[in-house]
Amino acid sequence: MRMFPYLAAVCLALAMTGGGAGAQPLSFGTIDGPPVVVLNQDRLFSESLYGQRVQAELETASTDLAQENRDIEARLLEEEQQLTQQRSEMSAEEFQPLADAFDARVEDIRTTQDERLRELNALADAAERRFVQLTTPILRDLLRDQGAAAVLDSRAVIYLAEGADITDRALARINRELGDGGEQPILDQLRADTAPEQ
């Protein structure tokens, strides 16, 4: 799954401002750790309880869709074979409407299944955005507690002082405060949030 290239920027913005126009910079008091810390963004999502649950739900949905596609393909192949047998027993004028109807049904099914795959991809993106929204205040508080003024993506760091990587601490706090997302399936929550109003 694609990760969060903008997460570090969000954290940096929250760390440096109070969150609104004209707000004063946050007061960090005594700095107990490095003023600049780093996060491994890939781990932050993939190793969090929330991210692992999203991945599991997406894998289940993808597996179900793949199985459904295989079942549909088997049914269509059987129908095609039946049409082939009928062709020898019918005139071209009688057979053509049946062939056209079959082709139209195949195209409709393909369109529907492609749309379902696009929906899964869109849900994966929506889950990433939701994770950022939910974890931004948690990371902001962690930065304040660390006395850090900025956070960087660990992939952009050449040298790292001991204690500057706060990924493990961030994961622990995210898992404690966010958990795995609650009782309702996360993908169902995202579908409900993006469904058009009736």
VEXLO-204255 format. One record per atom (N, C-alpha, C): residue in one letter; y negated, z negated, x negated. Coordinates in steps of 0.1 Angstrom, whole numbers, plus 5000, padded with zeros to 4 digits. Each point is the difference from the previous one (the first is absolute). Example, Ala and Ser with C-alpha at 12.3 -4.5 7.8 and 13.67 -1.06 7.14 Angstrom:
BEGIN
a505749224868/a498850005009/a498850004991/s498950075004/s498950004991/s498949925008/
END
This chain:
BEGIN
m501250004992/m498850005008/m498850004991/r498950075005/r498850014992/r499349865001/m499449964988/m499449875000/m498550005002/f499249914995/f498749985004/f499050024989/p499550124998/p499050024989/p498749945002/y499749965013/y498749945003/y500149855001/l501249944998/l500149855002/l499249934990/a500050044987/a499249924990/a498550015003/a499650125005/a498650015003/a499649915012/v500949995009/v499749915012/v499949854995/c500949964991/c500049874995/c498849974992/l499650104991/l498849984992/l498849995009/a499950085010/a498849995009/a499949875007/l501249955004/l500049875007/l499749884990/a500450024988/a499849894990/a498550004996/m499450115000/m498650004995/m498949985011/t500450015012/t499149985011/t500549905010/g499149955009/g500449915010/g500650085012/g500050135000/g500650085011/g499050075009/g498749984998/g499150065010/g498750044993/a499250085007/a498750044994/a499149884997/g499550004988/g499149894996/g500749874997/a501350004999/a500849884997/a499849974986/q500149874997/q499949954986/q501450014993/p500050034987/p501350004993/p500749875002/l501350004999/l500849885002/l499849914988/s500049875002/s499949914989/s501449954996/f500350034987/f501349974996/f500149864993/g498949944996/g500149874993/g500650024987/t500849904995/t500650004987/t501150115000/i500050084990/i501050104999/i501249954992/d501149985008/d501349954994/d500850104993/g499850135004/g500850114995/g499150114995/p500650124997/p499250114995/p499150055011/p498750044996/p499150055010/p500450135006/v500950084993/v500550125005/v501549995000/v500650025012/v501549995002/v500550145004/v501450014999/v500650125004/v501149985011/l500250105008/l501150005010/l500950134998/n501249985001/n500950115001/n500250045015/q499350115004/q499950045014/q501350045005/d500850074992/d501450045005/d500849875004/r500049914991/r500849875003/r499449935012/l498750005001/l499449925011/l500550045013/f500250135002/f500650045013/f501550005000/s500650064990/s501550015000/s500849875000/e499449904993/e500749874999/e499549905010/s499050035008/s499649905010/s501050015012/l500149895007/l500949995012/l499550115010/y498750025002/y499550095009/y500450154996/g499850034987/g500350134995/g501450035001/q500949904997/q501450035000/q500550025015/r499449935009/r500350025014/r499650145005/v498850044996/v499550145003/v501050104995/q500449984987/q500950104994/q501350005007/a500649895004/a501249995007/a499950075014/e498949975007/e499850075013/e499950154999/l499350044990/l499850154998/l501450064996/e500749934992/e501350064996/e501050015012/t499949895008/t500950015012/t499650115010/a498650015002/a499550115008/a500450144995/s499850014986/s500350134994/s501550035001/t500949904998/t501450035001/t500450045015/d499449935009/d500350035014/d499550145004/l498950044995/l499550145002/l500950104994/a500449974987/a500950104994/a501350015007/q500649895005/q501250015008/q499850085013/e498949975006/e499750085013/e499850154997/n499450034989/n499950144996/n501450064998/r500949934993/r501350054998/r500850025013/d499849915010/d500750015013/d499450125007/i498750025000/i499450115007/i500550134993/e500050004987/e500550134994/e501450035004/a500949905001/a501450035004/a500050055014/r499249945009/r500050055014/r499550155001/l498950024992/l499550145001/l500950104994/l500849964989/l500950094995/l501150045010/e500449895007/e501150035010/e499450095011/e498849985004/e499450095010/e499950144995/e499650014987/e499950144995/e501350074999/q501149934997/q501350065000/q500450045014/q499749925010/q500350045014/q499250125004/l498750014996/l499350125003/l500650124993/t500449984988/t500650124993/t501350055007/q500849915006/q501150045008/q499650075013/q498949955006/q499650065013/q499450144997/r499550024989/r499350134997/r501050125002/s501249984996/s501050115002/s500450025014/e499749915009/e500350015014/e498950045009/m498850024994/m498850025008/m499350134995/s499250065008/s499150114996/s498949944992/a499350094993/a498849954992/a498949955009/e499950065012/e498949955009/e500349865006/e501349985002/e500449865005/e500049904988/f500350044988/f500149904989/f498649964995/q499150105000/q498749974993/q499349885005/p499949985014/p499349885004/p500649874996/l501450004999/l500749884995/l499649984985/a500050104992/a499749994986/a498649954998/d499050065008/d498649964999/d499949855004/a500649965010/a499949865005/a500649904989/f501150044993/f500549924989/f499149994989/d499450124996/d499050004989/d498849915003/a499650015012/a498849915004/a500349865000/r501349965004/r500449865000/r500149954985/v500650084992/v500149974985/v498649974995/e499050095003/e498749984994/e499349885006/d500249975012/d499549875006/d500549884993/i501450004998/i500649894994/i499549984985/r499950114993/r499550004986/r498549945000/t499250045010/t498649955000/t500049855003/t500949965009/t500049865004/t500549914988/q501050054993/q500649924989/q499050004988/d499350114998/d499050014989/d498949905003/e499649995013/e498949915004/e500449854998/r501349975002/r500549874998/r500049964985/l500350104992/l499949984985/l498649974996/r499150085005/r498649984997/r499549875005/e500549955011/e499649875005/e500549894991/l501250014994/l500549914991/l499149994987/n499650124995/n499250004989/n498649945003/a499550025012/a498749945004/a500149855001/l501249955005/l500249865001/l500149944987/a500650074990/a500149944986/a498649984995/d499150105002/d498649994995/d499349895008/a500249995013/a499449895008/a500449874995/a501349984996/a500549884996/a499349954987/e499850104991/e499249974987/e498649955003/r499450085009/r498649965004/r500049865006/r500949975009/r500149875006/r500249894990/f500950034990/f500349904989/f498749974993/v499250104997/v498749984993/v499149915008/q499950035013/q499149935009/q500449855000/l501349985001/l500549865002/l500049924987/t500150074989/t500149924987/t498649994993/t499050085004/t498750004993/t499449865001/p500049935011/p499449865000/p500949904992/i501350025000/i500949924991/i499750024986/l499850124995/l499750034986/l498649954997/r499150015009/r498649964998/r500049854997/d500849925008/d500149864998/d500649964987/l501050084996/l500749984987/l499150024989/l499250115001/l499050034989/l499049884999/r499649955011/r499049885000/r500749884993/d501349985004/d500749884994/d500250024985/q500250134996/q500250034986/q498749994992/g498950015007/g498750014993/g499850144994/a500750105005/a499850134995/a498950085007/a499450084992/a498850085006/a500550145003/a501150054995/a500450145002/a501550014999/v500650105007/v501550024999/v500250154997/l500950034991/l500350134996/l501550045003/d500350125002/d501350055001/d500749994987/s501149944999/s500749984987/s500450134993/r500150115008/r500350134993/r498950054992/a498849955002/a498850054992/a499749904988/v500849904998/v499849904990/v500850034987/i499350014989/i500750024987/i500549874994/y499249905000/y500449874994/y499749895010/l500949915001/l499949895010/l500149874994/a499049915002/a500149874995/a501049915008/e500649904994/e500949925008/e499349935012/g500750015011/g499449945012/g499150095008/a499750124995/a499150095008/a500750075011/d501350024999/d500750075011/d500449905011/i499350015012/i500249915011/i500950055011/t500850114996/t500950065011/t501049905006/d500649924991/d501049905006/d499349905009/r498849954996/r499349915008/r499650065013/a499550134999/a499650075012/a501250025010/l501150044994/l501250015008/l500449885007/a500049894993/a500449875006/a499049965011/r498850024998/r499049965011/r500150105012/i500250134997/i500150095011/i501349975008/n501149974993/n501249975008/n499949875008/r499249914994/r499949875007/r499150025012/e498950074999/e499050015011/e500350125010/l500550114995/l500250115008/l501550015005/g500949964992/g501450005003/g500550155001/d500950025009/d500650135002/d499450085012/g498949945006/g499350085010/g500349955014/g500849905002/g500249955014/g501350055006/e500249975013/e501350035007/e500150145004/q498950065005/q500050145005/q500150094988/p500850115001/p500150104989/p498750054996/i499750014987/i498750054996/i499750145004/l501050095000/l499750135004/l499750015015/d500649915008/d499650005014/d498549955002/q499649904992/q498649965000/q499150114997/l500350084990/l499250114995/l499950115011/r501250035006/r500050105011/r499149955011/a500149885004/a499249955011/a498550004997/d499649984987/d498650004996/d499550145000/t500850104997/t499650144999/t500250085013/a500749945010/a500250075012/a498850035008/p499850125006/p498850025007/p499949925013/e498849965004/e499949925012/e500250095012/q500849935010/q500250085012/q498850005010/
END
